[in-house]
Amino acid sequence: MLIGYARTSTSEQVAGLEAQQHQLCATGCTKIMHEQTSSVAAREQLTAALEFAREGDTLVVTRLDRLARSTTDLLSIVAILERKGVALRVLDFGGAEMDTKSPSGRMLLTMFAAVAEFERGIMLERQRAGIAKAKAEGRYRGRAPTARAKLAAIRELRAAGMGASEIAAKLNVGRASVYRLLAEEVAL
């Protein structure tokens, strides 16, 4: 069985998620798990895909960066798959397709994962340098506070008796943000 896994980092990336799902369907995946969450957050659908996969199955992703956040993370996922007898297939692997069923596929996967992690590190360094420069010039404002913009809705849902976890899920904000904003309300 081909099991697809699609992920985007934010809920705004709808087109990217749909494109991944379409590509996975076109490849023949009969089950597709998908989520919109950062790679550093809990990836519940990835965990579900890993648990669902059985010996002889293949986990399919469109690109390596949709699966793992680092070389260590990737190798950990691959180890789980290998223990279960499940292969990994990456559809867009530098213009080619890669499958861990072969020794050369596993070697290439490890090498490309290291390069991808290196590229991400370089990109983060550049980003930090750009932010520092913008701050020095007084142009950096930081990320827009998404939960605070939904404070009125949070208040209404809380008044209606809804818990913080339910509010967070309904409004697509972090549970900790809901707790923090509600605590600020009490403190005032």
C-alpha positions in Angstrom: 0.0 0.0 0.0 1.2 3.5 -0.8 0.6 5.9 2.2 0.9 9.6 1.4 1.9 12.2 3.9 1.5 16.0 3.1 2.4 18.9 5.3 2.5 22.7 5.2 3.9 24.8 7.9 0.9 27.2 8.2 -2.8 27.1 7.6 -2.5 29.8 5.0 -0.6 27.5 2.7 -3.8 25.8 1.4 -2.6 25.7 -2.3 0.6 24.0 -1.3 -1.2 21.4 0.7 -3.7 20.7 -2.1 -0.8 20.4 -4.6 0.9 17.9 -2.4 -2.3 15.9 -2.0 -2.9 15.9 -5.8 0.6 14.7 -6.5 0.2 11.9 -3.9 -3.1 10.8 -5.4 -1.6 10.9 -8.9 1.2 8.6 -7.6 -1.4 6.0 -6.5 -1.5 6.6 -2.7 -4.6 5.0 -1.4 -4.4 6.6 2.1 -3.2 10.2 2.6 -2.5 11.8 5.9 -2.1 15.6 5.9 -1.6 18.4 8.3 -0.8 22.1 8.5 1.7 22.5 11.3 5.3 23.5 11.7 7.9 20.8 11.6 9.0 21.7 15.1 5.4 21.2 16.5 3.8 17.9 17.2 3.1 16.2 13.8 0.1 14.0 14.8 -0.7 12.9 11.2 2.9 11.9 10.6 2.8 9.8 13.8 -0.5 8.3 12.6 1.0 7.5 9.2 4.0 5.8 10.8 1.7 3.8 13.1 -0.6 2.8 10.3 2.1 1.6 7.9 2.6 -2.2 7.8 5.4 -4.4 6.4 5.6 -4.0 2.6 3.9 -0.6 2.6 5.7 2.5 1.3 5.4 6.0 2.8 5.3 8.6 0.1 6.1 12.3 0.4 6.4 14.9 -2.3 9.7 16.5 -0.9 12.0 15.7 1.9 11.4 19.0 3.8 7.8 18.0 4.1 8.8 15.0 6.2 11.7 15.9 8.5 13.2 18.9 10.2 16.8 17.7 10.3 19.1 14.9 9.3 18.7 13.4 12.8 14.9 13.6 12.6 14.9 12.0 9.1 17.1 9.2 10.1 14.9 8.5 13.1 11.8 8.3 10.9 13.7 6.1 8.4 14.8 3.8 11.3 11.1 3.5 12.4 10.1 2.6 8.8 12.9 0.1 8.4 12.0 -1.7 11.7 8.5 -2.1 10.3 9.6 -3.2 6.9 8.2 0.0 5.3 10.0 1.9 2.5 10.2 5.6 2.0 9.7 7.2 -1.4 10.4 10.9 -2.1 8.7 12.1 -5.3 10.8 15.3 -5.9 14.4 14.5 -4.9 16.4 17.1 -6.8 14.5 16.4 -10.0 14.5 12.7 -9.6 12.6 10.2 -7.4 14.2 8.3 -4.5 13.2 5.1 -2.8 14.8 3.6 0.3 14.3 0.0 -0.9 17.8 0.1 -2.4 21.2 0.7 -0.6 22.0 3.5 -3.0 18.6 5.1 -2.3 19.3 5.0 1.5 22.8 6.5 0.9 21.5 9.3 -1.2 18.8 10.0 1.3 21.3 10.5 4.1 23.6 12.7 1.9 20.7 14.9 0.7 19.3 15.2 4.2 22.7 16.5 5.4 22.8 19.0 2.6 19.2 20.1 3.3 20.0 20.7 6.9 23.1 22.7 6.0 21.0 24.9 3.6 18.4 25.5 6.3 21.1 26.5 8.8 22.5 29.0 6.3 19.1 30.4 5.5 18.4 30.8 9.3 21.7 32.7 9.7 20.8 35.0 6.9 17.3 35.5 8.4 18.8 36.4 11.8 21.2 38.8 10.2 18.4 40.5 8.3 16.3 40.8 11.4 19.2 42.3 13.4 19.8 44.8 10.6 16.1 45.7 10.4 15.9 46.1 14.2 19.0 48.4 14.2 17.3 50.5 11.5 14.0 50.6 13.5 12.1 48.7 10.7 11.5 45.4 12.4 8.1 44.9 14.0 8.1 41.1 14.5 5.3 38.7 13.9 1.7 39.9 14.0 0.0 38.7 17.2 -2.6 36.4 15.8 -4.3 35.3 19.0 -4.6 38.8 20.4 -6.5 39.8 17.2 -9.1 37.1 18.2 -9.5 38.3 21.8 -13.1 39.2 21.4 -14.0 35.7 20.0 -11.9 34.1 22.8 -13.9 36.1 25.4 -17.3 35.1 23.8 -16.4 31.4 23.6 -15.1 31.4 27.2 -18.3 33.1 28.4 -20.3 30.4 26.5 -18.5 27.9 28.7 -16.0 26.5 26.3 -12.6 25.4 27.6 -9.2 26.7 26.4 -8.4 23.7 24.3 -11.7 23.9 22.5 -11.3 27.6 21.9 -7.8 27.1 20.6 -9.0 24.4 18.1 -12.0 26.4 17.0 -10.0 29.6 16.4 -6.8 28.0 15.2 -4.6 29.6 17.8 -2.3 28.1 20.4 -3.8 26.8 23.6 -1.1 28.6 25.6 -2.1 31.8 23.9 -5.7 31.3 24.9 -4.6 30.7 28.6 -2.3 33.7 28.5 -4.9 36.1 27.1 -7.5 34.8 29.6 -5.1 35.2 32.5 -4.4 38.8 31.3 -8.2 39.4 31.4 -8.4 38.2 35.0 -5.3 40.3 36.1 -6.9 43.5 34.8 
